[in-house]
Amino acid sequence: DNHMRVSWITNDPSAPSTVEYGTSPGQYTGWTKSTLDHINQCKYDMHLLPGDLSYADYLQHRWDSFGELVQPLASAKPWMVTEGNHEKENIPFIKDGFQSYNARWKMPYEESRSSSNLYYSFDVAGAHILMLGSYTDYDKYSDQYNWLKADLAKVDRKKTPWLLALFHVPWYNSNVAHQGEGDGMMSSMEPLLHAAGVDIVLAGHVHAYERSKRVYNGKSDPCGAAHITIGDGGNYEGLARRYKNPAPEWSVFREASFGHGELKLVNSSHALWSWHRNDDDEPIRSDEVWITSLASSGCLAGKAQDFSMILAGP
């Protein structure tokens, strides 16, 4: 039911007898190219990517082909990225992880007082954006956690009323794929991000799309973050089509289709999020929601004491 029959006539005796439908040479699928083509039709200021860039998986020439693939877009607008599992490339006792990623995709980590390219932050368009690492230490005694506390302590919500976080492995995921893989990081970091008043969390890893209500500690919370899994840009592994049923009460919209998301920060209080399938023309919004910032909702005042206590703790 999910196959297409292709036939053709040719006078070329060396023509192949099989066709790779929907793929292009190397590690990329036609869906990856389709996503980039859709994005190229958008008006945007910055591209955010929460991990799994090249799918090189130790084959270094794939980093080059990925660079060639994204160069038309990445040379025109900033690409701000964080690492995924396909960037690890570590060989115990022989090669440390993320060497190729760190060499080819150096982010402004030093400017945000981070000691690692695997996590950093920056300000843009009225937002403070946290780019966190799912594949480096994140417990309460780790360098990443202590950096995150120090970084959040300096955020001025009058200057940057929006607070976003990106990392690879989703914490709220009703897809069968990658269940529970984000639980450790969530246990360590969710209380801190909640107390700091993070508005939106963007993750990847699961090859599908899902948007949650504002949520915290496993259930809906009007002062929690809206979590969005946007791991559907294209890959050679295919879509993650199986979801848990019934859907959790916090899950608003979920679909296994390739696509991309767009976030427009309209002003200090309102933002418009939309998701666009590759199967549709780019202007068509398959999912959209207006999001009100926590800075304008009164939630931050109620979190102030918890935030101070976490900052004072280990």
LINPE-V74794 format. One record per pair of residues at least 12 apart in sequence whose ideal C-beta (glycine too) atoms are under 8 Angstrom apart, sorted by the first residue. I is the first residue (numbers start at 1). J is the second residue. D is the distance in whole Angstrom. If there is no record, write none. Layout:
BEGIN
i=I j=J d=D
i=I j=J d=D
END
This chain:
BEGIN
i=4 j=21 d=6
i=6 j=19 d=5
i=6 j=21 d=6
i=23 j=236 d=8
i=26 j=62 d=6
i=26 j=65 d=5
i=27 j=54 d=7
i=27 j=55 d=5
i=27 j=56 d=7
i=27 j=57 d=8
i=27 j=59 d=8
i=27 j=62 d=5
i=27 j=65 d=7
i=27 j=66 d=8
i=27 j=236 d=5
i=28 j=55 d=8
i=28 j=65 d=7
i=28 j=66 d=7
i=28 j=69 d=6
i=28 j=234 d=7
i=28 j=236 d=7
i=29 j=234 d=5
i=29 j=235 d=7
i=29 j=236 d=6
i=30 j=234 d=8
i=31 j=233 d=8
i=31 j=234 d=4
i=31 j=235 d=8
i=31 j=258 d=4
i=31 j=278 d=6
i=32 j=69 d=7
i=32 j=233 d=7
i=32 j=234 d=3
i=32 j=235 d=7
i=33 j=69 d=7
i=33 j=234 d=7
i=34 j=234 d=7
i=34 j=258 d=7
i=34 j=278 d=4
i=35 j=233 d=5
i=35 j=234 d=5
i=35 j=258 d=6
i=35 j=259 d=7
i=35 j=260 d=5
i=35 j=278 d=6
i=36 j=69 d=7
i=36 j=70 d=7
i=36 j=72 d=8
i=36 j=73 d=6
i=38 j=259 d=8
i=38 j=260 d=6
i=38 j=276 d=6
i=38 j=278 d=6
i=38 j=282 d=5
i=39 j=73 d=6
i=39 j=260 d=6
i=40 j=72 d=7
i=40 j=73 d=6
i=41 j=282 d=4
i=42 j=262 d=6
i=42 j=282 d=7
i=44 j=77 d=7
i=44 j=262 d=7
i=45 j=77 d=7
i=45 j=78 d=8
i=45 j=124 d=7
i=45 j=125 d=6
i=46 j=77 d=6
i=46 j=78 d=5
i=46 j=79 d=8
i=46 j=80 d=6
i=46 j=124 d=6
i=46 j=125 d=8
i=47 j=73 d=7
i=47 j=74 d=7
i=47 j=77 d=6
i=47 j=78 d=7
i=47 j=79 d=5
i=47 j=80 d=7
i=48 j=80 d=5
i=48 j=81 d=8
i=48 j=129 d=7
i=48 j=166 d=6
i=48 j=202 d=7
i=49 j=79 d=6
i=49 j=80 d=7
i=49 j=81 d=4
i=49 j=82 d=8
i=49 j=204 d=8
i=49 j=233 d=8
i=50 j=81 d=8
i=50 j=82 d=6
i=50 j=84 d=7
i=50 j=166 d=4
i=50 j=167 d=6
i=50 j=168 d=5
i=50 j=202 d=6
i=50 j=203 d=6
i=50 j=204 d=4
i=50 j=230 d=7
i=50 j=231 d=8
i=51 j=81 d=7
i=51 j=82 d=5
i=51 j=83 d=5
i=51 j=84 d=3
i=51 j=85 d=7
i=51 j=86 d=8
i=51 j=87 d=7
i=51 j=134 d=7
i=51 j=167 d=7
i=51 j=168 d=3
i=51 j=204 d=5
i=51 j=205 d=7
i=52 j=84 d=3
i=52 j=85 d=7
i=52 j=86 d=5
i=52 j=87 d=7
i=52 j=168 d=7
i=52 j=204 d=6
i=52 j=205 d=7
i=52 j=231 d=7
i=52 j=235 d=7
i=53 j=66 d=6
i=53 j=81 d=6
i=53 j=84 d=7
i=53 j=86 d=7
i=53 j=87 d=6
i=53 j=101 d=7
i=53 j=105 d=7
i=54 j=66 d=4
i=54 j=67 d=8
i=54 j=86 d=7
i=54 j=87 d=8
i=55 j=86 d=5
i=55 j=235 d=6
i=55 j=236 d=6
i=56 j=86 d=7
i=56 j=87 d=8
i=56 j=89 d=7
i=56 j=100 d=7
i=57 j=86 d=6
i=57 j=89 d=7
i=58 j=89 d=5
i=60 j=100 d=6
i=63 j=100 d=6
i=63 j=104 d=6
i=67 j=104 d=7
i=80 j=107 d=7
i=80 j=122 d=7
i=80 j=129 d=7
i=80 j=131 d=7
i=81 j=105 d=6
i=81 j=107 d=7
i=81 j=131 d=8
i=82 j=107 d=8
i=82 j=118 d=7
i=82 j=119 d=7
i=82 j=131 d=4
i=82 j=132 d=7
i=82 j=133 d=6
i=82 j=166 d=6
i=82 j=167 d=6
i=82 j=168 d=7
i=83 j=98 d=6
i=83 j=101 d=6
i=83 j=118 d=6
i=83 j=133 d=6
i=83 j=134 d=8
i=83 j=135 d=6
i=83 j=168 d=7
i=84 j=134 d=8
i=84 j=135 d=8
i=84 j=168 d=4
i=84 j=204 d=6
i=84 j=205 d=7
i=85 j=134 d=8
i=85 j=135 d=6
i=85 j=168 d=7
i=85 j=205 d=7
i=87 j=100 d=7
i=87 j=101 d=4
i=87 j=135 d=8
i=88 j=135 d=6
i=89 j=101 d=7
i=97 j=135 d=7
i=98 j=117 d=8
i=98 j=118 d=6
i=98 j=135 d=8
i=101 j=117 d=8
i=102 j=117 d=5
i=102 j=118 d=8
i=105 j=117 d=8
i=107 j=120 d=5
i=107 j=131 d=7
i=108 j=120 d=6
i=108 j=122 d=6
i=112 j=151 d=6
i=113 j=147 d=7
i=113 j=150 d=7
i=113 j=151 d=7
i=114 j=147 d=5
i=114 j=151 d=8
i=115 j=143 d=6
i=115 j=147 d=7
i=116 j=133 d=7
i=116 j=136 d=6
i=116 j=143 d=7
i=116 j=144 d=7
i=118 j=133 d=4
i=118 j=135 d=7
i=118 j=136 d=5
i=118 j=144 d=8
i=119 j=131 d=6
i=119 j=132 d=5
i=119 j=133 d=4
i=119 j=136 d=7
i=119 j=144 d=5
i=119 j=147 d=7
i=119 j=148 d=7
i=121 j=151 d=5
i=123 j=159 d=8
i=123 j=160 d=5
i=125 j=265 d=5
i=126 j=159 d=8
i=126 j=160 d=6
i=126 j=161 d=6
i=126 j=162 d=6
i=126 j=265 d=6
i=126 j=267 d=8
i=126 j=268 d=6
i=127 j=160 d=6
i=127 j=161 d=8
i=127 j=162 d=4
i=127 j=163 d=7
i=127 j=164 d=6
i=127 j=265 d=6
i=128 j=155 d=5
i=128 j=160 d=4
i=128 j=162 d=7
i=128 j=163 d=5
i=128 j=164 d=7
i=129 j=164 d=5
i=129 j=165 d=8
i=129 j=166 d=7
i=130 j=148 d=7
i=130 j=151 d=7
i=130 j=152 d=8
i=130 j=163 d=8
i=130 j=164 d=7
i=130 j=165 d=4
i=130 j=166 d=7
i=130 j=193 d=8
i=130 j=198 d=8
i=131 j=166 d=5
i=131 j=167 d=8
i=132 j=144 d=7
i=132 j=148 d=7
i=132 j=165 d=6
i=132 j=166 d=7
i=132 j=167 d=4
i=132 j=189 d=7
i=133 j=167 d=7
i=134 j=167 d=5
i=134 j=168 d=4
i=134 j=169 d=4
i=134 j=182 d=7
i=134 j=185 d=6
i=134 j=205 d=8
i=135 j=168 d=7
i=138 j=184 d=7
i=138 j=185 d=5
i=138 j=188 d=5
i=138 j=189 d=6
i=139 j=184 d=8
i=139 j=188 d=5
i=140 j=188 d=6
i=140 j=313 d=8
i=140 j=314 d=6
i=141 j=314 d=7
i=145 j=188 d=6
i=145 j=189 d=7
i=145 j=192 d=8
i=148 j=189 d=7
i=148 j=192 d=7
i=149 j=192 d=7
i=149 j=310 d=7
i=149 j=311 d=6
i=152 j=192 d=7
i=152 j=196 d=4
i=152 j=307 d=8
i=152 j=311 d=8
i=153 j=311 d=6
i=155 j=196 d=7
i=157 j=197 d=7
i=157 j=295 d=5
i=157 j=300 d=7
i=161 j=268 d=4
i=161 j=269 d=7
i=161 j=293 d=5
i=161 j=295 d=4
i=161 j=296 d=7
i=162 j=199 d=6
i=162 j=200 d=8
i=162 j=265 d=6
i=162 j=268 d=8
i=162 j=271 d=7
i=162 j=293 d=6
i=162 j=295 d=7
i=163 j=196 d=7
i=163 j=197 d=6
i=163 j=198 d=5
i=163 j=199 d=5
i=163 j=294 d=8
i=163 j=295 d=8
i=164 j=198 d=7
i=164 j=199 d=6
i=164 j=200 d=5
i=164 j=201 d=7
i=164 j=202 d=7
i=165 j=193 d=6
i=165 j=198 d=5
i=165 j=200 d=8
i=165 j=201 d=5
i=165 j=202 d=7
i=165 j=225 d=7
i=166 j=201 d=7
i=166 j=202 d=5
i=166 j=203 d=7
i=167 j=185 d=7
i=167 j=201 d=8
i=167 j=203 d=6
i=168 j=203 d=6
i=168 j=204 d=5
i=168 j=205 d=5
i=169 j=181 d=5
i=169 j=182 d=4
i=169 j=185 d=7
i=169 j=203 d=6
i=169 j=205 d=5
i=170 j=182 d=6
i=170 j=203 d=4
i=170 j=204 d=8
i=170 j=205 d=6
i=170 j=206 d=6
i=170 j=210 d=8
i=170 j=227 d=7
i=170 j=229 d=5
i=170 j=231 d=8
i=171 j=183 d=8
i=171 j=185 d=7
i=171 j=186 d=4
i=171 j=190 d=7
i=171 j=201 d=7
i=171 j=203 d=7
i=171 j=227 d=6
i=172 j=210 d=8
i=172 j=212 d=5
i=172 j=215 d=6
i=172 j=227 d=4
i=172 j=229 d=8
i=172 j=248 d=8
i=172 j=250 d=6
i=172 j=251 d=8
i=173 j=206 d=6
i=173 j=210 d=7
i=173 j=229 d=6
i=174 j=210 d=6
i=174 j=243 d=6
i=174 j=244 d=5
i=174 j=247 d=6
i=174 j=248 d=5
i=174 j=251 d=5
i=174 j=254 d=6
i=175 j=206 d=5
i=175 j=208 d=5
i=175 j=210 d=7
i=175 j=229 d=8
i=175 j=240 d=5
i=175 j=242 d=7
i=175 j=243 d=5
i=175 j=244 d=7
i=175 j=254 d=7
i=175 j=256 d=8
i=176 j=240 d=7
i=176 j=242 d=4
i=176 j=243 d=7
i=176 j=244 d=6
i=177 j=206 d=5
i=177 j=207 d=7
i=177 j=208 d=7
i=177 j=240 d=4
i=177 j=242 d=7
i=178 j=205 d=6
i=178 j=206 d=5
i=178 j=240 d=8
i=179 j=244 d=8
i=181 j=205 d=7
i=182 j=203 d=8
i=190 j=216 d=7
i=190 j=217 d=7
i=191 j=306 d=8
i=191 j=310 d=6
i=192 j=310 d=5
i=193 j=225 d=7
i=194 j=216 d=5
i=194 j=217 d=8
i=194 j=221 d=8
i=194 j=223 d=8
i=194 j=224 d=6
i=194 j=225 d=7
i=194 j=303 d=7
i=194 j=306 d=8
i=195 j=303 d=5
i=195 j=306 d=4
i=195 j=307 d=4
i=195 j=310 d=5
i=196 j=303 d=8
i=196 j=307 d=6
i=197 j=223 d=8
i=197 j=294 d=5
i=197 j=295 d=7
i=197 j=299 d=6
i=197 j=300 d=5
i=197 j=303 d=6
i=197 j=307 d=8
i=198 j=225 d=5
i=198 j=294 d=8
i=199 j=225 d=6
i=199 j=226 d=7
i=199 j=271 d=8
i=199 j=291 d=7
i=199 j=293 d=6
i=199 j=294 d=5
i=200 j=225 d=6
i=200 j=226 d=5
i=200 j=227 d=8
i=200 j=228 d=7
i=200 j=263 d=7
i=200 j=271 d=8
i=200 j=273 d=8
i=200 j=291 d=7
i=201 j=225 d=5
i=201 j=226 d=7
i=201 j=227 d=5
i=201 j=228 d=7
i=202 j=228 d=5
i=202 j=230 d=6
i=202 j=261 d=8
i=203 j=227 d=7
i=203 j=228 d=7
i=203 j=229 d=5
i=203 j=230 d=7
i=203 j=231 d=7
i=204 j=229 d=7
i=204 j=230 d=6
i=204 j=231 d=4
i=204 j=233 d=8
i=205 j=229 d=8
i=205 j=231 d=5
i=206 j=229 d=5
i=206 j=231 d=5
i=206 j=240 d=5
i=207 j=231 d=5
i=207 j=232 d=6
i=207 j=235 d=6
i=207 j=237 d=6
i=207 j=238 d=7
i=207 j=239 d=5
i=207 j=240 d=4
i=207 j=256 d=7
i=208 j=229 d=7
i=208 j=231 d=7
i=208 j=232 d=6
i=208 j=239 d=6
i=208 j=240 d=5
i=208 j=241 d=7
i=208 j=243 d=8
i=208 j=254 d=7
i=208 j=255 d=7
i=208 j=256 d=4
i=208 j=257 d=8
i=209 j=228 d=8
i=209 j=229 d=6
i=209 j=230 d=6
i=209 j=231 d=8
i=209 j=232 d=5
i=209 j=253 d=8
i=209 j=254 d=7
i=209 j=255 d=5
i=209 j=256 d=8
i=209 j=257 d=7
i=209 j=259 d=6
i=209 j=261 d=8
i=209 j=275 d=6
i=209 j=287 d=7
i=210 j=228 d=7
i=210 j=229 d=4
i=210 j=251 d=6
i=210 j=253 d=7
i=210 j=254 d=4
i=210 j=255 d=8
i=211 j=226 d=7
i=211 j=227 d=8
i=211 j=228 d=5
i=211 j=229 d=8
i=211 j=251 d=8
i=211 j=252 d=5
i=211 j=253 d=5
i=211 j=254 d=8
i=211 j=273 d=8
i=211 j=275 d=7
i=211 j=287 d=6
i=211 j=289 d=7
i=212 j=226 d=6
i=212 j=227 d=4
i=212 j=228 d=7
i=212 j=250 d=5
i=212 j=251 d=6
i=212 j=252 d=6
i=213 j=226 d=7
i=213 j=250 d=5
i=213 j=251 d=8
i=213 j=252 d=6
i=214 j=226 d=5
i=215 j=227 d=6
i=215 j=250 d=4
i=218 j=250 d=8
i=219 j=249 d=7
i=219 j=250 d=6
i=220 j=249 d=6
i=220 j=250 d=5
i=222 j=297 d=8
i=222 j=299 d=7
i=223 j=294 d=6
i=223 j=297 d=7
i=223 j=299 d=4
i=223 j=302 d=7
i=223 j=303 d=7
i=226 j=273 d=8
i=226 j=289 d=8
i=226 j=291 d=6
i=228 j=261 d=7
i=228 j=273 d=7
i=230 j=260 d=7
i=230 j=261 d=5
i=230 j=275 d=8
i=232 j=256 d=8
i=232 j=257 d=6
i=232 j=258 d=5
i=232 j=259 d=5
i=232 j=260 d=8
i=233 j=258 d=7
i=233 j=259 d=8
i=233 j=260 d=6
i=234 j=258 d=6
i=234 j=278 d=8
i=239 j=256 d=4
i=239 j=257 d=7
i=239 j=258 d=7
i=240 j=256 d=6
i=241 j=256 d=4
i=243 j=256 d=8
i=252 j=289 d=8
i=253 j=275 d=8
i=253 j=287 d=5
i=255 j=277 d=8
i=255 j=286 d=7
i=255 j=287 d=8
i=257 j=277 d=5
i=257 j=278 d=7
i=257 j=279 d=6
i=257 j=286 d=8
i=258 j=277 d=7
i=258 j=278 d=4
i=258 j=279 d=8
i=259 j=275 d=6
i=259 j=276 d=5
i=259 j=277 d=4
i=259 j=278 d=5
i=259 j=286 d=7
i=260 j=275 d=8
i=260 j=276 d=6
i=260 j=278 d=8
i=261 j=273 d=7
i=261 j=274 d=7
i=261 j=275 d=5
i=261 j=276 d=7
i=262 j=274 d=5
i=262 j=275 d=8
i=262 j=276 d=7
i=268 j=293 d=7
i=268 j=295 d=7
i=268 j=296 d=6
i=269 j=292 d=6
i=269 j=293 d=5
i=269 j=295 d=8
i=269 j=296 d=4
i=270 j=290 d=6
i=270 j=291 d=7
i=270 j=292 d=6
i=270 j=293 d=7
i=271 j=290 d=7
i=271 j=291 d=5
i=271 j=293 d=7
i=272 j=288 d=7
i=272 j=289 d=8
i=272 j=290 d=6
i=272 j=291 d=8
i=273 j=288 d=7
i=273 j=289 d=5
i=273 j=290 d=8
i=273 j=291 d=6
i=274 j=287 d=7
i=274 j=288 d=4
i=275 j=287 d=4
i=275 j=288 d=7
END
